[in-house]
Amino acid sequence: MPLSYDAPERIFTLSTERTTYQMRVDEHGYLLHLYYGARTSANTSYLITYADRSGMCGCPHDVADRTYSLDVLPQEYPFQGEGDMRSPLLMVRGDDGTFGCDLRYKSHELRDGKYGLPGLPAVYDEGQQDAAQSLSITLADERLGLEVELLYGLMPAYDVITRAAVIKNVGTGRITVEKAQTACLDFVTGDFDVITFDGRHAMERRLSRHAVGNGSFSVGSRRGMSSNQYNPVMVLCDGDATETSGRAWSMSFVYSGSFLAEVERDQFEQTRMQMGLASDLFSYPLEPGEQIVAPEVIMTYSAAGLERISHNLHRCIRERVCRGPWRDSPRPVLINSWEACYFDFTGDRLVELAKKAADLGLDMLVMDDGWFGARSDDHRGLGDWVPNMAKLGGTVADLARRVNECGLGFGIWVEPEMVNEDSDLFREHPDWALAIPGKDPVLGRDQLVLDLSRADVRDNLFEQLSAVLDQGGIEYVKWDYNRSIVDVYSRVATDQGKVLYDYMLGLYDLLERVRTRYPDLLIEGCSAGGGRFDAGMLYYTPQIWTSDNTDARNRLEIQYGTSFGYPCSAVGAHVSACPNEITGRTVPLGARGTVAMAGGAFGYELDLMDLPDRACEIIRTQVKTYRDIEHLVREGLFYRLSDPRADDVAAWEFVSEDGSEALVCAVVTRVDGYAKANYVVPRGLTPGATYRMVSNGTEFSADALMDMGLPLTVPNSPYENFMYRLERVD
């Protein structure tokens, strides 16, 4: 059975196709973690050892056994207050101001189907075909009247186990939650590396790998969003793990706000990996009968290297986090007006751009910032979502109709969570912005953040957006968010430590209302590019603008790091003008296209009107090529064939699930005098099969390709690019 409970041994076992997860309620009522690794039917309790390891490792008063200490034992949900001095998942303060709790097993329930989290994004199942199951384990502290319901979701076919926690006040006094994380993995032995994905605006999700030594290592965000600086995905792996060998465990946070991910190696060389809400600016009081949900963490394990971790996450997020009709559908190839026009456009100019885009074979025109209110620059107008009819030459619906007549779909840009001080909305409702009374607010891009923890603010935004979308003709919305939250103060909150969490619940509420009212609308997430690229946003927006940096050389690294935790179907990637506006670098149009086609949301970000004829022909060919390969990019297994940070060739591959098709892509990033030949070694082909090159009919042995590789022509200049389509000869 995938999910079982051994009553005599009090052991819970959760098994997927390749993995097993075990935990046990011990004789003292504590829930201990036993095992997460390759699938097994064995009782793994033998992994836990007991010894008197010094009186410094305290034991609970009622245990009175110096060989027993929570400071040493591996735990499922470590908490502060009963002797474990490592980093806890839970810290609470009672009504009397004291810290600490003592959580012991109370009850459990096994049920079919995947649990849901009202108001929060979570992995979902689609009925019996998924064979999903859920486990609920309740831990309790009777003194405080505190209960924690641990939720486990089992998705066997995806090799994924999810976790969430519901923290409840079932007593008579107030309880304040000071730290609320979701999941941890305790390892009693092992020498590990930790992999995280850091960066900054315009250089997001660069892979960092460090050996885990004694002490603590953490990454996270205090910015009110998952952030450009650190991404809420963490991988723990054997020190010698590679793409195809070694053990690896990953955690991915299904949440878009501030977070904390930690790894700690303790005094006995045991390792704890954990993830959840950030504790900075967080202090969440619960009155009797209230609860808070620690958002979901997706966990997966691989005994075959990092590649399988990515494949598991890609499948799960693409198929069971993303929702709606666009989840499984080809996305439109679009032209975004920003780099073509910036704020300087009219409806007539956009129609001319649409005509050119249609001539080049594109599917959609997206009108970016500057179409509403007094918005002629980024100093004014945010919050006033009223179309500027003089600028557009009519209503948004009128412009959409004109663009449709050119043969293109139509989309718009919005940034609903923000407001400029120079706006009608702010002049009427200055209290709707997050700002500390008596303190000059910190501005970002000349804007403040609206208080989405307030229902009246969300209602106003929904009404404004609906007034535009109800006009019809809008098929796509780019939902942007261009600053961090600094001044954490809500005029209606009784406790300011609740604001950042409640803000995120408010954002999810607003997005869900928009999705429900406009179920066919394609929403692309954006936050200064990749500042909210996380599984939480993908629950509402099936694609995300990956980075404001469209320089193809930098994008090789950005998309490489992104691929470890997220499917390529979610990656928004466009071809932009050169020299690139951020880096000043010039990369040939062909290479820019090859790099951008590695994303499932492909398009262009330049002024089509100024292009020479040769560039137009290249774009026509790129669009046609992308339509031919789009199904592989969206649905295929993704293979990282090189490391673009270190190798002379950046190479990657898509292979259909059944192995019948493959697409091998490469871009030469370095050329020396009398350059050597480069070989790209594909993976994932059907052993023993023969593959035919689509372009010229040449046939290859799959085994030879996966052994020695595919030769590229000797490069004459940097950024020569290659795209080889292979079909299995059945």
Buried (B, 14 or more C-beta within 10 A) or exposed (E): EBBBBEEEEBBBBBBBEBBBBBBBBBEBBBBBBBBBBEBEEEBBBEBBEEEEBEEEBBBBEEBEEBEBBBBBBBBBBBBBBBBBBBBBBBBBBBBEEEEBBBBBBBEBEBEEBBBBBEEBBBBBBEEEEBBBBBBBBBBBBEEBBBBBBBBBBBBBBBBBBBBBBBBBBBBEEBBBBBBBBBBBBBBBEBEBBBBBBBBEBBBBBBBEEEEBEEEEBBBBBBBBBBBBBBBBBBBBBBEEBEBEBBBBBBBBBBBBBBBBBBBBBBBBBBBBBBBBBBBEBBBBBBEBEBBBBBBBBBBBBBBBBBBBBBBBBBBBBBBBBBBBEBBEEBBBBBBBBBBBBEBEBBBEBBBBBBBBBBBBBBBBBBBBBBBBBBBEBBBBBBBBBBBBEEBBBBBBBBBBBBBBEBBBBBBBBBBBBBBBBBBBBBEEBEEBBBBEEEEEBEBBEBBBBBBBBBEEBBEBBBEBBBEBBEBEBBBBBBBBBBBBBBBBBBEBBEEEBBBBBBBBBBBBBBBBBBBEEBEEBBBBBBBBBBBBBBBBBBBBBBBBBBBBBBBBBBBBBBBBBBBBBBBBBBBBBBBBBBEBBBBEEEBBBBBBBBBBBBBBBBBBBBBBEEBEEEBBEBBBEBBEBBBEBBBBBBBBBBBBBBBBEEEBBBBBBBBBEEBBBBBBBBBBBEBEEEBEEBBBBBBBBBEEBBBBBBEEEEEBBBBEBBEEBBEBEEBEEBBBBBBBBBBBEE
